[in-house]
Amino acid sequence: LECLDWLKLFSTTQKNRIIDNLRVQSYSTREVIARMGEPAASWIGVIDGLLKINAVSGRGHAIMLGAVGAGAWVGEGTVIKNDPRRYSLTALRPCSAVHVSRSLFMWMLDESIHFNRYIIDHLNERTGQFISMLEVARTSSPVGRVAGSIVNLFNPLLNPNAKISLRITQEELGELAGLSRSSTNQAVKFLSQSGLLRTQYGGIEVIDFENLSLFFTSDDQRTDIN
C-alpha cells in the first residue's frame, strides 16, 4: 500500500471499498501498460519499476513526455474527461502497477474533497512536467536533454519515492532523453565531470540538484562534450 499515499484521505469504510476493488498487474520490459488512443479505463499507479510516457505527433514523430517511478500515479486527466488516452505508458523494466477503475475513481472524487485537491495538485504538476519535457525535446544538446530527463524524475509530488540515488540504467535514461546509448554515456560523463551527479552501479546519484535543474535551460547546455 506504499503507493497509495492518498488512501489516508478516506474513512476506514471507504478505504476498504477502494482496496477491495483495486487491480494489480505485472508487466515485462517494453510491455505497453496503456496505449495511446485507447479508452482511459483506469487511473494507474506504479508499485515498482519505471514507466515512460510517450506519444506520437501528427507528423509521426515520437514525443517523450516523462517517466513515472515507484509511488507515482498517472492518467487522472483522461480518466476524468473520459477521453481516449493521449499518450502510451510503456515499462522500461519489469514492473508492477495498480489500476483504479474509472467508476471507482469517480466515486472517490465524489466522496472526498481532500482527494479532489490532491488530484488538482497532481494535474497542475503533470502539466508542468509535460511542458518541461517538451522543452527538453527541443533542446539539441545531449547534455541538456539528459539533465532535463533526470530532473523530471525528481518531482516530489509526481515521483514521491524518488531518492538522491536513482536506480536507472544509462540505456533507460537514453530512452527518456531520446538519445543513443553512446550520446547518453557522453552526456552523463560530462555532467559527472561538472560535479552535478555521480555514476554508480545500476544508477546515478545527484550531487547538485539545483544546478542540474537549471542546466538544460542555460547556455552551459551547448558545451561541446566531444
N, C-alpha and C positions, 0 to 999 in steps of 0.2 A: 504493500500500500504506500510505499515511499513516494511514488509519482503522483499520488492523489492528495497533494498538499491542500487542495481546495475542499476536501471532504469535511474538514473541521467547520466549514460554513453551514453545515446542515445538522439537524437534530439526529438523535440516535435512530429513531424510526426511519427517517429519510435516508440516513447512511445505509441502513440495512437493505432498503429497497434498491438503492444505487448499486451496492456491491453485488447483490443477487442478480443484477441484470447486465453486468459487465461481460465483455467477451475478450479473452486473452488469446493471442495467436503468435506463433514463432515464424520467423522469416529467414531465409538464407541470403547470402551475399548477392546483391544485384536483383533480388526479387522485388517486384513492384507491390507496394502496400496499398497504394491508391493511385488510380490512373487519371490523367488529365482528360476531361470531357465526360467522365462517368458521374452518376448522381452521388452527391455527398451524403452517404448513408450513415456516417458516424464521425464523431469527434475522436481524434487519435492521440494517444499518449505513448511515450516511449518508456518502457520499463528498463531495458538495457540495450546498448548498441548505438548506432548513429545512422540517421536518415538524411538524404539530401532532398531538397525541394527544388524541382526544376520544371521548366515549361518550354514550349516551342513558340517562337514568334510567328506572326502572319507570313513572314518570308521564309519560314522553315529553319530559322536559326535557334540553336539551343540557348536557353537563358537559365543561369543558375541563380536561384532566389535565396539560398541559405541552407542551413542544416539544423536538425533538431537532435539533441542527445538525450541521455537518460534523465527522466524527470520533466521533460518538455512536452508540450501539447501543441497541436496544430490542426487547422481546418475549421475553427469555430465560425469564421465569416461565411463560408459557403454553406455550412450546415444551417445557420440562422436564416440565410436567404433562400435556402432550398434550391440552390443553383448547381449546375454541373461543376465539378472541380476545375479550377483554372490552372492547376499545376499537378505534377505527379510527385509521389513520395516513393523513393527507392532506397533499399537497405544498402549501405556502404560496407556493412559487415553483418554477420549473423546477429539478429536482434529479436526482441520480444516487444510486442505492442499491445495496448489495451484499447478496446473500442467502446465508446459510449454511443449507443444508437441515437439517431436524430430525435425519436419520440422521447427517449429518456432525457436527452439534453434539453429539449424544450420544456419538459416538465421541471427540470432543475432550475431553469430560468424563471419559471412561474412561481417556484416555491421559495426562492431566496434572493432578496435584494442585494445581499452581500456577494452572492455568486455573480449577479449581474455586473456589479462593479469590478469584480475580478476579470470578467470577460471583456469589459470595456477597456480596462488597462492592457489586457493581453492584445486586443485588436490594435490599439494605438502603437504598442511596441512592435508588433509584427509588421505594421505598415511602415514604420521607420526602418525596420530591418530590410524589407524589400527594396525601399528606396536606396538604402546604403549599398545593398548588393548590386543594384543597377549601376551605381557609381563605380563600384569595383569592376563590373563588367566593361565599363567604358574606359577603364584605365589600361593603357597599353603596356605599362611596366609590369613585368612578372613579380617584382618585389612588392609593388603596391597591391597587386591582386592577392598575393599570398597574405600580406599583412591584413588587408581588409577581411579576408575569409576567416582568419584566426580571430580577429576582434569580434566578428559577429557570432562566434561560438561562446562568447563570454557575457552575453546579455543576462543579467541576474534574474530577470522575470521570465524570459523565454527559455533559458537554459539554467534553471536554478541549481543544478548539481555540478555545474562546471567548476573545475578547480584550476589553480595556477598551473599544475602539471596536467596537461591534456593528453589523454590517450588517443592519438590519431597517427596513422602512418603517413608518410610523405606521398604515397600513392593516393590515399583518401583526400589529403589536402590538395593535391593536384586536381582531383575531380571537382572539388568545390571551387577552386580558382579557375578552372577551365584551362589548365596548363599541362604540358607533357611532364613526365617524371623528371627528366633532366633539367628543365626550366625551373620546376619546383625545387629541386635539390639546390640549384644555384641560388635561388631566392632565399631559401631557408638558411643557407650558408652565409649569405650577405647579412641577413637580419641577426644571425648569431654573432657574427664578427662586429656588428654595430652595437652589441650589448643589449639587444631588445629581447632575445629569447635564447634558450639553451636546448640543444637536441639531447634526447636521452632514448634509451631503448624502448621502442614502441610508442614514442610520443615526443612532445615538446614541453618545455617549461617556460612560461612567460616571465621575464625578469623585469621589464619596464613597460607595463601595460599602457600607461598614459601616453608615452611617446609612440608606442606601436599603434595606438588608436588614431593618432594624428598622421601617421606615416603615409598612408595611401592617398591623402589629400594634400600633401606637402610637396615642395619642389624636390625633396630627397628621393621621392619615388622614381625620379628619372635618372638616378645614378646608374652608371654602367656597371653591371655585375660581372661582365666577362673579363 
